[in-house]
Amino acid sequence: MSDPIDEFSFLPEQAAEAGIDGPVPRGERLTLALRDGRTLSALRWAPAATPDAAPVVTFLHGAGLNAHTWDTTVLSLGLPALAIDLPGHGDSSWRDDLAYVARALAPDVAAGIDAWTDTPQVLVGQSLGGLTAAAVAATRPDLVRELVVIDITPGVDPNAGPTQIRDFFAGPVDWASRDELVDRALAFGLGGGTRRKAARGVYFNSRIRPDGRVEWKHHFAHLANAAAAAGPIPESLQPTASAPVEGPDAVSSVLGETGWEDLAGVTAPTTLLRGERGYVTATDAGEFARRVPAASVVVVPSGHNVQEEIPLELGARLRAIATGQ
């Protein structure tokens, strides 16, 4: 696949694949300087007819993904939206402290929502983004009108479904070409089901180094690779202000009891969308319903990456929530 003119050049093709008619929304890349010198990056979308409309839905992606994972969902949504690259992912800065857990990510996300929106959002998060969205909703209720968590609960067994992510990113972190990355994604059953879709995902999730090698853009893969090596994290990946870290599990670390505490503190209406072939089991969903009794739990015909497997249905569901219809 040849490189596109810009990161929005794929949109007409994605709309055609999905059977979505009409002009594609206007997209723009945003960058916010954070207080510690890092930057937060995001995509802001507005319908072609109202290019200056402020976002009403904000999206947070899962570990190892980036804001473009929501592209087709945004096309289906048809509303002004914001999709944030979580710290350490996409075009957002890596964290020196390696803290890729919801409570550490939430203040950065809140700063982005503060800067780039002007009304409480329908906040939608998938996987790690779902836990982060709950932490944002618990600590900054003024920013969140409604919370939608996609295929994650704090109680998900890290040795069950999430091992697919761990194993996928535990391989090499640099490659001779993007085609090799596409082959790996397809071998793991990832990438959206076709080589073309997988190639788009790899394009957005990788970069070419000065030496010509291709590497993952997100920090998560580098940490997962270091953990798989069963040794200390390389000096280049060590935190700058703490003791050395001995091979942390970059997947298990995002799950924990604090997630239940965050969900308990959310006052906004909450929905859990569970993929019937995803990571959230019936037992997990039952525990979620017990701990968050006011929330709705909905099963959808999808695996873990709902936004990539059934983006049209997801966009329609979110549009109904956002518009109250």
Secondary structure, DSSP 8 states (H G I E B T S, - for coil): ----SSTTTTHHHHHHHHT--S---EEEEEEEE-TTS-EEEEEEEE-TT-TT---SEEEE--TT--GGGGHHHHHHH-S-EEEEE-TTSTTS---TT---SHHHHHHHHHHHHHHH-SS-EEEEEETHHHHHHHHHHHH-GGGEEEEEEES--TT--TTSTTHHHHHHHTS-SEES-HHHHHHHHHHTT-SSSSHHHHHHHHHHHEEE-TTS-EEESSHHHHHHHHHHTTS---GGGS-SSS-------TTGGG-SHHHHHHHHT--S-EEEEEETTSS--HHHHHHHHHHSTTSEEEEES--S-HHHHSHHHHHHHHHHHHHT-
